[in-house]
Amino acid sequence: MGGMSLLHWLVVGLIVLLLFGRGRLPALMTDVAKGIKSFRAGMREDDEVVPPAAAPTAPAAPPQATVSPPPAATPASEEHKTKV
């Protein structure tokens, strides 16, 4: 009982034909076909594998850290520390 019989499909087809008319129905189907083709083309573009970027031939050297020596102790600063 839940399935659609041939008679039901004929009634649905007749209603669609009355709503859209004979001239409008082929144009509507053409637009649907163009949409399907466009969708398939978009899916193909998404499936294409993008090649990875070429790796550099020589690896870059790691940056050199510069270490500054600690400030030298001056006699003035030694005297200041002892007075405080």
C-alpha positions in Angstrom: 0.0 0.0 0.0 2.9 2.4 0.6 4.3 2.1 -2.9 3.3 4.3 -5.9 1.5 2.5 -8.7 1.7 3.4 -12.4 -1.6 5.2 -12.1 -0.3 7.4 -9.3 2.8 8.3 -11.4 0.6 9.2 -14.4 -1.5 11.5 -12.2 1.7 13.2 -10.8 3.0 13.6 -14.4 -0.2 15.1 -15.6 -0.3 17.6 -12.7 3.4 18.6 -13.4 2.6 19.1 -17.1 -0.4 21.3 -16.2 1.6 23.4 -13.8 4.6 24.0 -15.9 3.2 23.7 -19.4 4.6 21.9 -22.5 7.2 24.6 -23.3 8.5 25.2 -19.8 9.1 21.5 -19.0 12.0 21.0 -21.6 13.7 24.2 -20.5 13.4 23.1 -16.8 14.9 19.7 -17.6 17.8 21.4 -19.6 18.5 23.6 -16.5 18.5 20.5 -14.3 20.9 18.7 -16.6 23.3 21.7 -16.7 23.2 21.9 -12.9 24.1 18.2 -12.7 27.0 18.6 -15.2 28.3 21.6 -13.2 28.1 19.6 -10.0 30.0 16.7 -11.5 32.7 19.0 -12.8 33.1 20.6 -9.4 33.4 17.2 -7.8 36.1 16.2 -10.3 38.1 19.4 -9.5 37.9 18.6 -5.8 39.2 15.0 -6.4 42.3 16.2 -8.3 45.4 15.7 -6.2 47.4 18.9 -5.7 51.1 18.2 -6.0 53.1 19.3 -2.9 55.4 22.2 -3.2 58.9 21.3 -4.2 61.2 20.9 -1.3 64.3 23.2 -1.2 67.5 21.5 -2.4 69.6 22.6 0.6 68.1 22.8 4.1 68.3 26.2 5.7 70.8 26.6 8.5 69.3 27.1 11.9 69.6 30.6 13.2 72.7 31.2 15.3 72.0 32.5 18.8 74.1 35.3 19.9 75.1 35.4 23.6 76.5 38.6 25.0 79.0 38.2 27.8 77.9 39.4 31.3 78.9 42.9 32.1 82.3 43.2 33.8 82.4 44.2 37.4 83.8 47.6 37.9 85.4 48.8 41.2 82.7 51.5 41.6 79.9 48.9 41.5 81.8 46.8 44.0 82.0 49.7 46.4 78.3 50.4 46.0 77.4 46.9 46.8 79.4 46.8 50.0 78.0 50.1 51.3 74.4 49.1 51.0 
